[in-house]
Amino acid sequence: MDKLYYSIGEVADMIGEPQSVLRFWETAFDEVHPVKNKRGVRSYTERDIDILRRIRYLTRDCGYTLDGVRDQLRMRPLDDPKQELVNQITSVRRFLVDLKEQL
C-alpha cells in the first residue's frame, strides 16, 4: 500500500466486500472509523483496512457472529504478531481465488 488514504470503492475491492457491508461494519465496530470530509466521503487508512480484513476473516472464514468478532478484537489487539500473519494469509488467499476465477 502506497497511499495514506483509500476510497471506499478501493477498500471494497481490496477486502472483497460490497461498500454497503463496509458502511455497516463501520457502524457495528468502534475500531473502524474512516475520516469523512464535509460531503461525507470516507477515506480509509491502512489501519482501518487491516481491521476490516480482520473483521472479514473472522466473520466469513471463521464464522464468528458480530458479538464474537467484537470479543476477538478486544482480546487480540491489531498489533498482535499473529494478526499480521492472518492478514498476509488472507491476502494470499484473495489473490489465489482471483487467479482461479481468471482461469
N, C-alpha and C positions, 0 to 999 in steps of 0.2 A: 504494500500500500504506500502510495507516494503522496497523497493529498492529506490536508488537515481535516477537511470536511467532505462528506459524501451526501448526495441527494437520496431521498427515499427510494427512488427508482433504481439507483445504483446499488443501494444496500439490499433491496428486494432481490435483485439479480444475484448478488454475492451470496446471500443467505439461502435463496431458493424458496422464498415465501412471497405471497402476494403483499402488496403495500398495505392492504386492509388489515392483514394479520400483524404487520409491524406496528401499525397505529393502535391496534388492540393491545398488543404486548406493552406498548408504551404506557397505556392507562393501567394495565394489570400489574406491572412491576415498577417499583420505585427506582430501581437501579438503571433503568433506561430513561434517559432524559436528553433527547436531542435539542440542540439550540434552535429556536424559532425566530425568524425575522418578523418585522411588523406585519407582513402579509400572512404569517403563519407557516411559511415554508420551512420544513425541517432540514437541519444539517446535522448529520451523524458523525461522531468522532470514531477513531479506531477502537476506543474503549467501549463505546456503545455497540459497535459491530461485534466485538468479542463477546459481550454479554448476550446479544441477540443470537449469536451462533450457539452459545451455551444453552440458552432457552430452547432453541430449535432442537439441539441434540437431546436434551432431557425430555422434551415433550414428544418428539417424533420417533427418535431412535430408542429411548429408554422407556417410554410410555408413562412418564410422570404426569400427574394432574398439575394444575396451576398451583395449588397449595403445596404439592410436593416439590415443584420447582422452586417456589419461594423458600422452602426449608433448605433445599440444596444450596441455593445462592447465599443463604445466611451461614450455613455450616462450612462451606468451602469458598472462601473469597476468590475473586478473579485472579489474584496474583499467585495462586496456588500453582506450583510447577506441574502438577498433574493436569490442570486445566489447559495449559499450553499444549501439552501432548494431545489432549482431546481436540483442541482447535485444529492442530495440524492434521490429525487423522480425519476429522470431519472435512477439511479442505481437500484432502486426497480422495476421500470417498465421493465428494461432489464432482471432482474432476473425472473420476472413473465412470460415474453414472452418465455425465455429459458425453464422454468419449463413447460409451456403449450406445447411447442414443444416436450418435452420428454414424455408427456402423451400419 
